[in-house]
């Protein structure tokens, strides 16, 4: 039996005239007074009804349109962890523009490089967040959004669901961050996750532990609950993981979503009874079995994981109706067509390792990489039928897929994929470093860090850390620096990152 699961018969067709923001806001007409969003602090909450949410987004869209921007213009988002982030994001899409969410942690050099690739027509700017220098387009400060929300509203611009809606940047294997272009239909495709992962309905209150300006929060924590008419609960800036159990209990959360690291931090203290919580969701990186078992033991609730990537969101998962078997990522979501392929692009037999691939006609799949047609084509099989994830897996007889790791050297830092080349390039800029290798090192069960191995003159760790921090976002910065006489290379001169990692982890296991 081949490692192929084709559930496309369960896939609904997207309307011919469609707007992502209009789809997300459509529930406002059903019950405008229902709470769409509550921003939770320990002393209370800021609440947004569906009616207020829709009105604010459409007024902001009208203000953006009045700026003389053309449909399809790109808007670079440099906003912090505030509610203005999703409001501005949806407003731009409603107006026919293409917002580009970015991490507020990106440094000046990083955002300048990204902006040169993107060529934005407008930038939303939060206080204290690095901007391109110089800026070659108008800048709208976060404070100005409040005045813009008084503008006359406009209806979301309908159009071809295949036209660009938003762009997210991801680390490319070449070391150059790539803009992943997604169509308006991407939000329609996320319906396949509602029961295939979330178990989400209109009566749910979903608390996502991430910040507003993280794409995981933007999708799972906000857009998807609003699409279903549910209530999104987001912790206010400054709320610590140890305080989340209190918020879960106090605000009657029925579903909790976070990255695995947040679960680990919450479990450091006793968990209160959470009678309203039905289950939890995890994504961004593989949750260690020890963390999942500890959570279930402490709360009595299951954690359902999902596997995906920036190019296609999640497509494999466990769910309340069909939990993932132990040691697997789960199953293909209803509506998906997933296969494990050999080097020739053919589906392997079940029980045989292969590259996890998504059918090229998946409505959640990206349109392509910005200004990188060759790299886009390289992600597909020669016949164009399959998108190759670069991840290895093995499918069992029931269709559950176990994760076997990356087929390249990409690293995972708290849910963000990081290219080793990008880190190595920053380190090699230090005058005493002759060569560098960045690898993901396991430091204990269920926990890993980015480590930098370098040759050249020894450099104080604090100096190298400061050097990296000037050039890299915090989540990309190495947490360990190891000086080496030289770095291992293959006969053809290729840096052997896997050998570096294996040698280091083996030596420390023995120690």
NUVO-573841 format. One record per residue (C-alpha): residue number from 1; y, z, x. Coordinates in steps of 0.1 Angstrom, whole numbers, plus 5000, padded with zeros to 4 digits. Layout:
% NUVO-573841
SITE | num | v | w | u
SITE | NUM | Y | Z | X
...
//
This chain:
% NUVO-573841
SITE | num | v | w | u
SITE | 1 | 5000 | 5000 | 5000
SITE | 2 | 5034 | 4990 | 5014
SITE | 3 | 5063 | 5014 | 5021
SITE | 4 | 5084 | 4998 | 4994
SITE | 5 | 5099 | 5014 | 4962
SITE | 6 | 5117 | 4990 | 4939
SITE | 7 | 5134 | 5008 | 4909
SITE | 8 | 5161 | 4982 | 4902
SITE | 9 | 5150 | 4978 | 4866
SITE | 10 | 5166 | 5012 | 4860
SITE | 11 | 5200 | 5000 | 4874
SITE | 12 | 5228 | 4996 | 4848
SITE | 13 | 5251 | 4965 | 4852
SITE | 14 | 5288 | 4972 | 4862
SITE | 15 | 5315 | 4959 | 4838
SITE | 16 | 5331 | 4927 | 4848
SITE | 17 | 5366 | 4941 | 4847
SITE | 18 | 5366 | 4975 | 4864
SITE | 19 | 5387 | 5000 | 4882
SITE | 20 | 5372 | 5030 | 4901
SITE | 21 | 5400 | 5054 | 4892
SITE | 22 | 5399 | 5043 | 4856
SITE | 23 | 5362 | 5050 | 4854
SITE | 24 | 5366 | 5085 | 4870
SITE | 25 | 5394 | 5094 | 4846
SITE | 26 | 5378 | 5080 | 4814
SITE | 27 | 5365 | 5114 | 4803
SITE | 28 | 5401 | 5126 | 4798
SITE | 29 | 5402 | 5108 | 4765
SITE | 30 | 5371 | 5127 | 4752
SITE | 31 | 5386 | 5162 | 4758
SITE | 32 | 5420 | 5162 | 4775
SITE | 33 | 5422 | 5200 | 4773
SITE | 34 | 5389 | 5206 | 4791
SITE | 35 | 5393 | 5220 | 4827
SITE | 36 | 5386 | 5192 | 4852
SITE | 37 | 5394 | 5212 | 4883
SITE | 38 | 5398 | 5248 | 4893
SITE | 39 | 5410 | 5256 | 4928
SITE | 40 | 5396 | 5290 | 4935
SITE | 41 | 5411 | 5319 | 4955
SITE | 42 | 5400 | 5355 | 4955
SITE | 43 | 5430 | 5365 | 4934
SITE | 44 | 5427 | 5337 | 4907
SITE | 45 | 5426 | 5300 | 4903
SITE | 46 | 5448 | 5269 | 4898
SITE | 47 | 5436 | 5249 | 4869
SITE | 48 | 5439 | 5213 | 4860
SITE | 49 | 5429 | 5200 | 4826
SITE | 50 | 5415 | 5165 | 4823
SITE | 51 | 5447 | 5154 | 4805
SITE | 52 | 5470 | 5168 | 4833
SITE | 53 | 5447 | 5152 | 4859
SITE | 54 | 5449 | 5117 | 4843
SITE | 55 | 5486 | 5119 | 4836
SITE | 56 | 5495 | 5129 | 4872
SITE | 57 | 5473 | 5103 | 4887
SITE | 58 | 5487 | 5075 | 4865
SITE | 59 | 5523 | 5086 | 4872
SITE | 60 | 5517 | 5086 | 4909
SITE | 61 | 5501 | 5052 | 4906
SITE | 62 | 5533 | 5040 | 4888
SITE | 63 | 5554 | 5054 | 4916
SITE | 64 | 5533 | 5037 | 4942
SITE | 65 | 5535 | 5004 | 4924
SITE | 66 | 5573 | 5007 | 4923
SITE | 67 | 5574 | 5009 | 4961
SITE | 68 | 5568 | 4971 | 4962
SITE | 69 | 5533 | 4973 | 4976
SITE | 70 | 5509 | 4944 | 4969
SITE | 71 | 5474 | 4947 | 4954
SITE | 72 | 5449 | 4953 | 4982
SITE | 73 | 5474 | 4969 | 5006
SITE | 74 | 5459 | 4997 | 5026
SITE | 75 | 5472 | 5033 | 5024
SITE | 76 | 5464 | 5056 | 5053
SITE | 77 | 5458 | 5092 | 5041
SITE | 78 | 5468 | 5119 | 5065
SITE | 79 | 5468 | 5148 | 5041
SITE | 80 | 5454 | 5183 | 5044
SITE | 81 | 5431 | 5205 | 5023
SITE | 82 | 5452 | 5204 | 4991
SITE | 83 | 5448 | 5190 | 4956
SITE | 84 | 5473 | 5163 | 4965
SITE | 85 | 5446 | 5146 | 4985
SITE | 86 | 5424 | 5135 | 4955
SITE | 87 | 5454 | 5129 | 4933
SITE | 88 | 5469 | 5104 | 4958
SITE | 89 | 5435 | 5089 | 4965
SITE | 90 | 5429 | 5081 | 4928
SITE | 91 | 5465 | 5070 | 4923
SITE | 92 | 5463 | 5044 | 4950
SITE | 93 | 5431 | 5030 | 4936
SITE | 94 | 5445 | 5030 | 4901
SITE | 95 | 5475 | 5009 | 4914
SITE | 96 | 5452 | 4984 | 4930
SITE | 97 | 5457 | 4997 | 4965
SITE | 98 | 5431 | 5006 | 4991
SITE | 99 | 5433 | 5042 | 5003
SITE | 100 | 5418 | 5052 | 5036
SITE | 101 | 5408 | 5090 | 5037
SITE | 102 | 5408 | 5103 | 5073
SITE | 103 | 5400 | 5137 | 5088
SITE | 104 | 5431 | 5158 | 5094
SITE | 105 | 5414 | 5169 | 5127
SITE | 106 | 5419 | 5134 | 5143
SITE | 107 | 5443 | 5136 | 5172
SITE | 108 | 5473 | 5115 | 5179
SITE | 109 | 5455 | 5090 | 5202
SITE | 110 | 5426 | 5087 | 5177
SITE | 111 | 5448 | 5081 | 5147
SITE | 112 | 5469 | 5056 | 5166
SITE | 113 | 5438 | 5036 | 5175
SITE | 114 | 5426 | 5037 | 5139
SITE | 115 | 5460 | 5027 | 5125
SITE | 116 | 5462 | 4997 | 5149
SITE | 117 | 5429 | 4985 | 5134
SITE | 118 | 5438 | 4993 | 5098
SITE | 119 | 5474 | 4980 | 5097
SITE | 120 | 5484 | 5002 | 5067
SITE | 121 | 5512 | 4994 | 5044
SITE | 122 | 5519 | 5031 | 5037
SITE | 123 | 5510 | 5065 | 5051
SITE | 124 | 5506 | 5097 | 5031
SITE | 125 | 5516 | 5125 | 5056
SITE | 126 | 5508 | 5162 | 5054
SITE | 127 | 5528 | 5187 | 5074
SITE | 128 | 5515 | 5193 | 5109
SITE | 129 | 5489 | 5164 | 5108
SITE | 130 | 5490 | 5138 | 5135
SITE | 131 | 5504 | 5104 | 5127
SITE | 132 | 5504 | 5071 | 5146
SITE | 133 | 5533 | 5070 | 5171
SITE | 134 | 5552 | 5049 | 5165
SITE | 135 | 5546 | 5044 | 5127
SITE | 136 | 5550 | 5007 | 5117
SITE | 137 | 5551 | 5013 | 5079
SITE | 138 | 5568 | 5037 | 5054
SITE | 139 | 5556 | 5073 | 5054
SITE | 140 | 5554 | 5094 | 5022
SITE | 141 | 5555 | 5132 | 5029
SITE | 142 | 5532 | 5154 | 5009
SITE | 143 | 5562 | 5172 | 4994
SITE | 144 | 5575 | 5138 | 4980
SITE | 145 | 5544 | 5134 | 4959
SITE | 146 | 5557 | 5161 | 4935
SITE | 147 | 5588 | 5140 | 4927
SITE | 148 | 5567 | 5109 | 4925
SITE | 149 | 5546 | 5125 | 4898
SITE | 150 | 5576 | 5123 | 4874
SITE | 151 | 5575 | 5085 | 4875
SITE | 152 | 5566 | 5064 | 4844
SITE | 153 | 5528 | 5060 | 4843
SITE | 154 | 5508 | 5028 | 4847
SITE | 155 | 5473 | 5020 | 4835
SITE | 156 | 5446 | 5014 | 4861
SITE | 157 | 5445 | 4978 | 4873
SITE | 158 | 5412 | 4962 | 4862
SITE | 159 | 5395 | 4935 | 4882
SITE | 160 | 5364 | 4923 | 4900
SITE | 161 | 5342 | 4953 | 4907
SITE | 162 | 5333 | 4937 | 4941
SITE | 163 | 5369 | 4938 | 4954
SITE | 164 | 5378 | 4965 | 4980
SITE | 165 | 5386 | 5000 | 4965
SITE | 166 | 5387 | 5023 | 4996
SITE | 167 | 5378 | 5024 | 5033
SITE | 168 | 5362 | 5053 | 5052
SITE | 169 | 5359 | 5054 | 5089
SITE | 170 | 5326 | 5062 | 5107
SITE | 171 | 5316 | 5064 | 5143
SITE | 172 | 5301 | 5031 | 5154
SITE | 173 | 5272 | 5028 | 5179
SITE | 174 | 5296 | 5009 | 5201
SITE | 175 | 5318 | 5040 | 5204
SITE | 176 | 5346 | 5024 | 5183
SITE | 177 | 5351 | 5040 | 5148
SITE | 178 | 5345 | 5013 | 5122
SITE | 179 | 5362 | 5010 | 5088
SITE | 180 | 5336 | 5009 | 5061
SITE | 181 | 5349 | 4989 | 5032
SITE | 182 | 5336 | 4999 | 4997
SITE | 183 | 5340 | 4981 | 4964
SITE | 184 | 5352 | 4995 | 4931
SITE | 185 | 5315 | 4993 | 4920
SITE | 186 | 5306 | 5020 | 4945
SITE | 187 | 5315 | 5047 | 4919
SITE | 188 | 5294 | 5029 | 4892
SITE | 189 | 5265 | 5030 | 4916
SITE | 190 | 5267 | 5068 | 4920
SITE | 191 | 5253 | 5071 | 4885
SITE | 192 | 5219 | 5067 | 4902
SITE | 193 | 5226 | 5101 | 4919
SITE | 194 | 5234 | 5120 | 4887
SITE | 195 | 5198 | 5127 | 4878
SITE | 196 | 5182 | 5114 | 4910
SITE | 197 | 5199 | 5143 | 4929
SITE | 198 | 5224 | 5164 | 4911
SITE | 199 | 5209 | 5170 | 4877
SITE | 200 | 5245 | 5169 | 4866
SITE | 201 | 5259 | 5170 | 4830
SITE | 202 | 5292 | 5175 | 4812
SITE | 203 | 5285 | 5212 | 4807
SITE | 204 | 5281 | 5219 | 4844
SITE | 205 | 5305 | 5237 | 4867
SITE | 206 | 5300 | 5224 | 4902
SITE | 207 | 5313 | 5244 | 4931
SITE | 208 | 5316 | 5224 | 4963
SITE | 209 | 5323 | 5244 | 4995
SITE | 210 | 5341 | 5216 | 5014
SITE | 211 | 5377 | 5209 | 5018
SITE | 212 | 5396 | 5184 | 4996
SITE | 213 | 5401 | 5160 | 5025
SITE | 214 | 5364 | 5156 | 5033
SITE | 215 | 5346 | 5126 | 5019
SITE | 216 | 5315 | 5146 | 5009
SITE | 217 | 5338 | 5168 | 4988
SITE | 218 | 5357 | 5138 | 4975
SITE | 219 | 5325 | 5123 | 4961
SITE | 220 | 5301 | 5150 | 4953
SITE | 221 | 5327 | 5177 | 4946
SITE | 222 | 5353 | 5158 | 4926
SITE | 223 | 5347 | 5122 | 4916
SITE | 224 | 5311 | 5127 | 4904
SITE | 225 | 5318 | 5158 | 4882
SITE | 226 | 5349 | 5141 | 4867
SITE | 227 | 5328 | 5109 | 4860
SITE | 228 | 5304 | 5131 | 4840
SITE | 229 | 5331 | 5152 | 4823
SITE | 230 | 5320 | 5183 | 4842
SITE | 231 | 5343 | 5209 | 4858
SITE | 232 | 5348 | 5208 | 4896
SITE | 233 | 5354 | 5241 | 4914
SITE | 234 | 5369 | 5239 | 4949
SITE | 235 | 5376 | 5270 | 4971
SITE | 236 | 5412 | 5272 | 4982
SITE | 237 | 5421 | 5268 | 5018
SITE | 238 | 5413 | 5299 | 5038
SITE | 239 | 5383 | 5310 | 5017
SITE | 240 | 5355 | 5320 | 5041
SITE | 241 | 5318 | 5312 | 5035
SITE | 242 | 5311 | 5349 | 5031
SITE | 243 | 5334 | 5349 | 5001
SITE | 244 | 5317 | 5320 | 4983
SITE | 245 | 5290 | 5341 | 4966
SITE | 246 | 5317 | 5361 | 4949
SITE | 247 | 5334 | 5329 | 4936
SITE | 248 | 5300 | 5314 | 4925
SITE | 249 | 5294 | 5345 | 4904
SITE | 250 | 5329 | 5351 | 4892
SITE | 251 | 5335 | 5315 | 4880
SITE | 252 | 5300 | 5309 | 4865
SITE | 253 | 5291 | 5280 | 4888
SITE | 254 | 5260 | 5262 | 4876
SITE | 255 | 5256 | 5240 | 4907
SITE | 256 | 5266 | 5247 | 4943
SITE | 257 | 5270 | 5220 | 4969
SITE | 258 | 5276 | 5224 | 5007
SITE | 259 | 5265 | 5213 | 5041
SITE | 260 | 5236 | 5232 | 5056
SITE | 261 | 5258 | 5252 | 5080
SITE | 262 | 5276 | 5268 | 5051
SITE | 263 | 5243 | 5280 | 5036
SITE | 264 | 5234 | 5296 | 5069
SITE | 265 | 5267 | 5314 | 5071
SITE | 266 | 5264 | 5327 | 5035
SITE | 267 | 5229 | 5341 | 5042
SITE | 268 | 5242 | 5365 | 5069
SITE | 269 | 5251 | 5389 | 5041
SITE | 270 | 5231 | 5400 | 5010
SITE | 271 | 5235 | 5376 | 4981
SITE | 272 | 5245 | 5388 | 4947
SITE | 273 | 5226 | 5378 | 4915
SITE | 274 | 5237 | 5344 | 4903
SITE | 275 | 5223 | 5341 | 4868
SITE | 276 | 5244 | 5310 | 4858
SITE | 277 | 5235 | 5291 | 4890
SITE | 278 | 5207 | 5265 | 4883
SITE | 279 | 5203 | 5250 | 4917
SITE | 280 | 5221 | 5240 | 4949
SITE | 281 | 5227 | 5207 | 4967
SITE | 282 | 5228 | 5199 | 5004
SITE | 283 | 5238 | 5168 | 5023
SITE | 284 | 5255 | 5157 | 5055
SITE | 285 | 5226 | 5166 | 5078
SITE | 286 | 5190 | 5177 | 5074
SITE | 287 | 5187 | 5213 | 5062
SITE | 288 | 5162 | 5233 | 5084
SITE | 289 | 5132 | 5245 | 5064
SITE | 290 | 5140 | 5281 | 5075
SITE | 291 | 5174 | 5279 | 5059
SITE | 292 | 5161 | 5264 | 5027
SITE | 293 | 5134 | 5290 | 5024
SITE | 294 | 5158 | 5319 | 5031
SITE | 295 | 5182 | 5306 | 5004
SITE | 296 | 5155 | 5303 | 4978
SITE | 297 | 5142 | 5338 | 4987
SITE | 298 | 5177 | 5353 | 4985
SITE | 299 | 5188 | 5336 | 4953
SITE | 300 | 5157 | 5325 | 4935
SITE | 301 | 5172 | 5290 | 4933
SITE | 302 | 5161 | 5257 | 4948
SITE | 303 | 5181 | 5235 | 4971
SITE | 304 | 5179 | 5198 | 4966
SITE | 305 | 5188 | 5176 | 4996
SITE | 306 | 5201 | 5141 | 4997
SITE | 307 | 5200 | 5116 | 5025
SITE | 308 | 5225 | 5088 | 5029
SITE | 309 | 5253 | 5074 | 5051
SITE | 310 | 5289 | 5063 | 5049
SITE | 311 | 5278 | 5027 | 5043
SITE | 312 | 5258 | 5034 | 5011
SITE | 313 | 5263 | 5071 | 5002
SITE | 314 | 5230 | 5089 | 4993
SITE | 315 | 5199 | 5070 | 4981
SITE | 316 | 5170 | 5093 | 4989
SITE | 317 | 5168 | 5128 | 4974
SITE | 318 | 5149 | 5155 | 4957
SITE | 319 | 5162 | 5166 | 4922
SITE | 320 | 5155 | 5193 | 4896
SITE | 321 | 5130 | 5170 | 4878
SITE | 322 | 5113 | 5159 | 4910
SITE | 323 | 5117 | 5182 | 4940
SITE | 324 | 5111 | 5168 | 4974
SITE | 325 | 5077 | 5177 | 4989
SITE | 326 | 5079 | 5200 | 5019
SITE | 327 | 5090 | 5182 | 5050
SITE | 328 | 5104 | 5151 | 5033
SITE | 329 | 5138 | 5138 | 5023
SITE | 330 | 5126 | 5131 | 4988
SITE | 331 | 5123 | 5099 | 4968
SITE | 332 | 5142 | 5067 | 4962
SITE | 333 | 5167 | 5074 | 4934
SITE | 334 | 5162 | 5055 | 4901
SITE | 335 | 5179 | 5021 | 4904
SITE | 336 | 5174 | 5018 | 4942
SITE | 337 | 5151 | 4995 | 4962
SITE | 338 | 5141 | 5012 | 4995
SITE | 339 | 5116 | 5001 | 5022
SITE | 340 | 5104 | 5011 | 5056
SITE | 341 | 5105 | 4980 | 5079
SITE | 342 | 5089 | 4970 | 5112
SITE | 343 | 5108 | 4952 | 5139
SITE | 344 | 5103 | 4918 | 5121
SITE | 345 | 5118 | 4931 | 5089
SITE | 346 | 5085 | 4935 | 5070
SITE | 347 | 5075 | 4965 | 5050
SITE | 348 | 5050 | 4987 | 5069
SITE | 349 | 5020 | 5003 | 5053
SITE | 350 | 5025 | 5038 | 5038
SITE | 351 | 5018 | 5065 | 5064
SITE | 352 | 5033 | 5042 | 5092
SITE | 353 | 5067 | 5049 | 5107
SITE | 354 | 5094 | 5023 | 5101
SITE | 355 | 5132 | 5018 | 5098
SITE | 356 | 5146 | 5030 | 5065
SITE | 357 | 5162 | 5001 | 5048
SITE | 358 | 5182 | 4996 | 5015
SITE | 359 | 5181 | 4963 | 4995
SITE | 360 | 5212 | 4942 | 5002
SITE | 361 | 5220 | 4940 | 4965
SITE | 362 | 5224 | 4977 | 4961
SITE | 363 | 5257 | 4982 | 4942
SITE | 364 | 5265 | 5012 | 4964
SITE | 365 | 5263 | 4993 | 4996
SITE | 366 | 5295 | 4986 | 5016
SITE | 367 | 5312 | 4952 | 5015
SITE | 368 | 5312 | 4954 | 5053
SITE | 369 | 5330 | 4967 | 5084
SITE | 370 | 5367 | 4960 | 5087
SITE | 371 | 5374 | 4934 | 5114
SITE | 372 | 5338 | 4935 | 5126
SITE | 373 | 5318 | 4907 | 5110
SITE | 374 | 5293 | 4905 | 5139
SITE | 375 | 5286 | 4942 | 5136
SITE | 376 | 5282 | 4939 | 5099
SITE | 377 | 5257 | 4911 | 5102
SITE | 378 | 5238 | 4931 | 5128
SITE | 379 | 5231 | 4958 | 5102
SITE | 380 | 5210 | 4934 | 5081
SITE | 381 | 5176 | 4918 | 5086
SITE | 382 | 5177 | 4881 | 5096
SITE | 383 | 5169 | 4870 | 5061
SITE | 384 | 5198 | 4891 | 5047
SITE | 385 | 5176 | 4910 | 5023
SITE | 386 | 5178 | 4945 | 5038
SITE | 387 | 5205 | 4968 | 5052
SITE | 388 | 5191 | 4987 | 5082
SITE | 389 | 5201 | 5023 | 5083
SITE | 390 | 5191 | 5029 | 5119
SITE | 391 | 5170 | 5059 | 5108
SITE | 392 | 5133 | 5062 | 5111
SITE | 393 | 5110 | 5075 | 5084
SITE | 394 | 5075 | 5075 | 5070
SITE | 395 | 5065 | 5071 | 5033
SITE | 396 | 5036 | 5089 | 5018
SITE | 397 | 5013 | 5078 | 4990
SITE | 398 | 5036 | 5092 | 4964
SITE | 399 | 5067 | 5075 | 4978
SITE | 400 | 5083 | 5105 | 4994
SITE | 401 | 5099 | 5098 | 5028
SITE | 402 | 5098 | 5121 | 5058
SITE | 403 | 5127 | 5118 | 5083
SITE | 404 | 5116 | 5109 | 5119
SITE | 405 | 5151 | 5107 | 5136
SITE | 406 | 5176 | 5081 | 5146
SITE | 407 | 5166 | 5048 | 5163
SITE | 408 | 5197 | 5051 | 5184
SITE | 409 | 5216 | 5080 | 5201
SITE | 410 | 5241 | 5089 | 5173
SITE | 411 | 5248 | 5126 | 5170
SITE | 412 | 5254 | 5148 | 5139
SITE | 413 | 5282 | 5173 | 5140
SITE | 414 | 5284 | 5194 | 5109
SITE | 415 | 5277 | 5164 | 5086
SITE | 416 | 5298 | 5139 | 5106
SITE | 417 | 5280 | 5112 | 5126
SITE | 418 | 5295 | 5110 | 5161
SITE | 419 | 5290 | 5082 | 5186
SITE | 420 | 5281 | 5095 | 5221
SITE | 421 | 5300 | 5066 | 5236
SITE | 422 | 5333 | 5078 | 5220
SITE | 423 | 5328 | 5113 | 5235
SITE | 424 | 5318 | 5099 | 5269
SITE | 425 | 5348 | 5077 | 5271
SITE | 426 | 5371 | 5106 | 5265
SITE | 427 | 5354 | 5127 | 5292
SITE | 428 | 5353 | 5099 | 5317
SITE | 429 | 5391 | 5098 | 5316
SITE | 430 | 5392 | 5131 | 5335
SITE | 431 | 5399 | 5122 | 5372
SITE | 432 | 5370 | 5144 | 5385
SITE | 433 | 5343 | 5130 | 5362
SITE | 434 | 5325 | 5099 | 5375
SITE | 435 | 5301 | 5095 | 5346
SITE | 436 | 5293 | 5114 | 5314
SITE | 437 | 5266 | 5116 | 5288
SITE | 438 | 5270 | 5132 | 5253
SITE | 439 | 5238 | 5143 | 5235
SITE | 440 | 5229 | 5165 | 5206
SITE | 441 | 5211 | 5196 | 5218
SITE | 442 | 5190 | 5220 | 5198
SITE | 443 | 5202 | 5256 | 5206
SITE | 444 | 5179 | 5273 | 5181
SITE | 445 | 5158 | 5265 | 5151
SITE | 446 | 5180 | 5247 | 5126
SITE | 447 | 5211 | 5246 | 5148
SITE | 448 | 5224 | 5220 | 5173
SITE | 449 | 5256 | 5213 | 5192
SITE | 450 | 5272 | 5184 | 5211
SITE | 451 | 5267 | 5189 | 5248
SITE | 452 | 5283 | 5170 | 5276
SITE | 453 | 5265 | 5163 | 5309
SITE | 454 | 5287 | 5149 | 5337
SITE | 455 | 5286 | 5139 | 5373
SITE | 456 | 5314 | 5141 | 5398
SITE | 457 | 5333 | 5171 | 5410
SITE | 458 | 5326 | 5203 | 5391
SITE | 459 | 5354 | 5211 | 5366
SITE | 460 | 5361 | 5245 | 5350
SITE | 461 | 5346 | 5245 | 5315
SITE | 462 | 5379 | 5255 | 5299
SITE | 463 | 5397 | 5226 | 5316
SITE | 464 | 5371 | 5201 | 5303
SITE | 465 | 5372 | 5216 | 5269
SITE | 466 | 5410 | 5212 | 5268
SITE | 467 | 5408 | 5177 | 5281
SITE | 468 | 5384 | 5168 | 5253
SITE | 469 | 5405 | 5185 | 5226
SITE | 470 | 5435 | 5163 | 5235
SITE | 471 | 5415 | 5132 | 5229
SITE | 472 | 5389 | 5140 | 5202
SITE | 473 | 5388 | 5156 | 5168
SITE | 474 | 5375 | 5191 | 5169
SITE | 475 | 5341 | 5182 | 5154
SITE | 476 | 5336 | 5156 | 5181
SITE | 477 | 5343 | 5180 | 5210
SITE | 478 | 5314 | 5192 | 5231
SITE | 479 | 5305 | 5229 | 5229
SITE | 480 | 5286 | 5228 | 5262
SITE | 481 | 5294 | 5212 | 5295
SITE | 482 | 5268 | 5208 | 5322
SITE | 483 | 5275 | 5195 | 5357
SITE | 484 | 5248 | 5173 | 5372
SITE | 485 | 5244 | 5157 | 5406
SITE | 486 | 5237 | 5124 | 5388
SITE | 487 | 5227 | 5112 | 5354
SITE | 488 | 5193 | 5095 | 5348
SITE | 489 | 5194 | 5058 | 5341
SITE | 490 | 5167 | 5032 | 5333
SITE | 491 | 5158 | 5004 | 5357
SITE | 492 | 5183 | 4981 | 5339
SITE | 493 | 5211 | 5008 | 5343
SITE | 494 | 5211 | 5022 | 5308
SITE | 495 | 5220 | 5058 | 5304
SITE | 496 | 5189 | 5078 | 5293
SITE | 497 | 5204 | 5102 | 5269
SITE | 498 | 5170 | 5111 | 5253
SITE | 499 | 5156 | 5122 | 5287
SITE | 500 | 5187 | 5143 | 5293
SITE | 501 | 5182 | 5161 | 5260
SITE | 502 | 5145 | 5165 | 5264
SITE | 503 | 5148 | 5178 | 5300
SITE | 504 | 5175 | 5203 | 5290
SITE | 505 | 5157 | 5216 | 5259
SITE | 506 | 5123 | 5218 | 5277
SITE | 507 | 5138 | 5238 | 5306
SITE | 508 | 5156 | 5262 | 5283
SITE | 509 | 5125 | 5267 | 5261
SITE | 510 | 5105 | 5277 | 5292
SITE | 511 | 5133 | 5300 | 5303
//
